[in-house]
Amino acid sequence: MTEEMLDQLRHACWFLHGSFSGIALPYARYSERQYATWLMRIFDQHDRFDIALHMQAHPTVKQQELVEPERFKFKDDGVFPNSDLPLLLYRQAFSTEAEDGASVIEQSFAENNWTNSWRNGVYPFRHYHSTTHEVLGVYSGSATLRLGGENGKNVEVHAGDVIVIPAGVAHQNIGARDDFGVVGAYPDGREWDLLRGQPGERPEADQRIAALPIPDNDPIYGAEGPLRQIWKAARERPK
């Protein structure tokens, strides 16, 4: 492979993946037509298998454009504290084409300091967490989640969706496909508790929830993502 061809490959892979050699290339210098032309030349002149291996080694989040989250607010119903912060639902934030979607989601969360992750489903009973907020990234299947408790809302989620659940918000799985799976994670790797709206949980649970800071990073888009702006505005709004 000539140096010119290698340079073409670097440029094309940066456009698709955001990194190749670790050096950022200014997008403005190259048109999409030029990138397409480079890729055509590369595929014509080199083994497709080599390029496929590179693509597989660099799975990416589906972040061609920022996904604006849907927002759901649930008030204290006397059993579940719920939250003044809105639950955020990012539809199709991740591509479903990756061979190991769970790892792609897990890595993205970890890069934004949402860690202490696990892979499983969602409990079929109403529950909430008082020690941490939670993010769930759906890597396979689909499910209907009941959010906010008895007076809440049923929401369908599918592979590629991401749900950020504020501490205190009740949630449960009320029906799912057999292959439904999520990656769960927590800001700063916080430890989570499991509360079910039983007598004696409050007001201590409410105090723990109120003391939690807004996370430094959106679990998908980092410090500049929509989570901080939305949640800070919600905290500042008069009650």
N, C-alpha and C positions, 0 to 999 in steps of 0.2 A: 504494500500500500504506500503510495507516494505521500509526501508531506502535505501536498495540496489536498489530496483526498481525505487525509486525516483531519485537516482543518475544516473541510466541509462537514465531516461527520460531527465534529465538536459543535459547530454552529447549529446544525440541525437538531442534535440531541439537546442542546441548551433550550432551544425553542420549545421542544416537546416536554422536557422534564425539569428545566430550571437549573440543571447542573450537569457537568460532564467532567471538566478538568478542575472544577472548584473556582473558576474565574468567571465572574458575571460579564456577559456581553450586552452592550446597550441595544435594546430591541429596535430603537429608532433607526439604526444603521441598516437594517435588513427588512425587506418586505416579505410578506407571506409567500408571494410568488417565488422569490429567490429561495426561501426555505424549501418550498415544494420542489423546485428544480434540483436543489442539492440532494434531497431525499431520493428523487427519481434516479439521479446519476449513481448514487450509492447503491441502491437496490439493483441497478443494472450491472454494476461492476463487481459487487461483492456478495459473498455468501449470505443469504437471508438469515440463516441460522445464527450467525454471529451477532447480528443486530437484534434478533429475537431474544438472545440471551441477555444482551444489555438491557433491553426493555424490561425483561422479567426481573432483573436485579435491581431495578429502580421503580418499584410500583409507586403510583402517585395518586393523590387525592384529586377528586373531580372538582378542581377549583378554577375552571376557566373563567368563571365570574363568581363573585361572592353571592352565596345563597342567603337571602334575607329571611330570618326565621319568623315563623308564625308564633303568635304570643297567646298564652292562656293564663288567666288569673283566677285563683280560687281563694275565696274568703274562709276564714275560720268558721267551722260549722259546729263548734262546741265539742266535737270529738277529735277531729284532726285540725291542727293549727293552720295548715296550708301556708300561704306566704303572701306578703305584699309584693314580692318579686315575681314577675311573670315566668311561667314555664316556657321554654323556647324549643321549637320544633323546626329543625332544618331539613327540608325535604330534598332527598337525593343529593346530599352534600358529598357523598362518596360514590365513585364509580362502582358498579356491580360486576365489572368485567375482570377484575383482578382474580388471579387463581387462589390466592389466600387473602380474602377480603378482611378477615379478622385481624391479621397481622398489620395490614395497611392502616386500619382504623386505630389499632393499639399504638402503632408507631406515631401516628399523627397526634393522638392525645398526649403521649409521653413527651413529644417535642414541645408541647405547650404546657407542660408541667401538670397534666392530669394523669396521675399514676395510681399505684396500688390496684392495678387492673385485674379483671377476671373475665372469663367467658362462660356464659350459661344462658338461661332464659330470664324471665321475670316472674317473681312469686305470684301464685294465683289468689293470694289474699291481700286485703288492703294493708298497706304499711307505709311508713315514712322514716326518714332519717333526721336526727336532731344534731348530729355532730359534724355534718358535712353536706354540701351540695353533691349532686351526682350527675354524671353524663352516661347515657346509653347510646351506643352506636350499633345499629342493626346491620349485621354482616350477612345474614341469610334469612329467607322466609318472610313471614308477615304475621302480625298479631293485632288484636284489638285490645287496647289498654284503657282501663277506667282510671281517669285522673281526677283528683280532687275529692274523692270520697263519694258518699251517697248522693249528694247534690251536685256532683261534678259532671264530667263529660266523657263520652266514649270517643277515642281517637284511634284510627287505624295507622299502623306504621309498617313500613316495608324496607327491604334491603336497601341500604344506602342512606337511610334516614338517621338523624341524630337528635336525641332528646336531652335537653339540659333541665334537670328537675331540681328546683330550689329545695333546700332543707325545709322539712315540714309538710311538703305537698304529698298527699296520699296517692299511691299508684298501685295497680295490680293488673295482672294478665287475666282477661276474661275469655280468651279464646285465641288459639294460635295454630299455625301449621306445624307439622311435626319437625320441620327443619328450622324453625325459628331460633335464632341465636343472636345474642348481643355481646358487645364488649362494654363492661362497666368500668368507670374510673372516677377519680376524685381529685379536686384541686390540691396541689402540694402533697398528694399521696395520703390525705387524711384517712384515719380509721373511721369506719362507718358502724353505726348501731342499727338496731332493728326494732322499731316501735309499731304497735298495732292499734293504737287508739284505746288502750285499756285504762281503767281508773288508776290514778296514782302516777301516771306518766308526766302530767302537767301539775304545776307550772314550771318544773325544772327543765323540761324539754323546751319550753318556750324561751327560757333564759339562755339555753345553749344556742338555740337558733338565732336569737337576736344578737349574740356576740360574734357570730361568724362574719368574717370580712368578705367583701366582693372579691372573687378570684382575680388575679393579675392578668390572666389570659383567657380569651375565648378558647375552648378546647379544639377548635378547628383552625381558626384564623389568627390566633395569638393575641398580642397586646392591642392590636389595631382592629380586632374583630368587633362585632356588634354587641357582644354580651356585656362588656363593662359599661358602655354608653347606655344601653337599655336599663340595666340594673341600677346604675347610679341615678338615672333620672327617676326611677321608681322609688328609690330610697329618699330622694330629695322632695318628692311630691308630698304636699300636706295630706295627712290622713283624715 
